[in-house]
Amino acid sequence: AASFGMTADSPAQGETVELSASGKKGEVFPVELSLSRVRIRGVWFTIGIMRDISGRKRAEAALRASEQKFSKAFLSSGDMMIISSLETGRLIETNAMTTQILGFSYEELIGKTSLELNLWADPAERGRFSREIVRQGHLRDFETVLRKKTQETFPVSVSAERIVLGTEECILSAFRDISARKQAEE
């Protein structure tokens, strides 16, 4: 239990603030404090509700760490990585390997669909890829042929997963150039 009074820097009526509190053994932990003023029988009282938010803070830190790991893996991957909108097909994010291999700048890719960019050598394959993602939620080692900005084609193996970014359903796709493997097979 804590006692406190309203001061100039206290939260305003109904406002919630985060601060640190000390436990019985001197340990410090984060809390959320809400203050309200109420009038009972002509007398004003300050009511405070303090809630331990240690669990929420740990979860937020774990989420930030997870997001950083994903971002590093996505950006540094040796494969082409693309995040696109499931609904519109527009590219939301790509990594440097995508721009390097395809020959498009980042700005030329973002906001466009793979059909607008003419990336699929056979657009019907893109349709089959999309239907499988919608049906299964993921796809592994789907082989197809892509087209670079120069119109040169090359074989790829793509693995993809449906993900949610914010409130938008997306597709996270990893494209691996399998030209060397195809040449060895021939």
Secondary structure, 3 states (H helix, E strand, C coil): CCCCCCCCCCCCCCCEEEEEEECCCCCEEEEEEEEEEEEECCEEEEEEEEEECHHHHHHHHHHHHHHHHHHHHHHHCCCEEEEEECCCCEEEEECHHHHHHHCCCHHHHCCCECCCCCCECCHHHHHHHHHHHHHHCEEEEEEEEEECCCCCEEEEEEEEEEEEECCEEEEEEEEEECHHHHHHHC
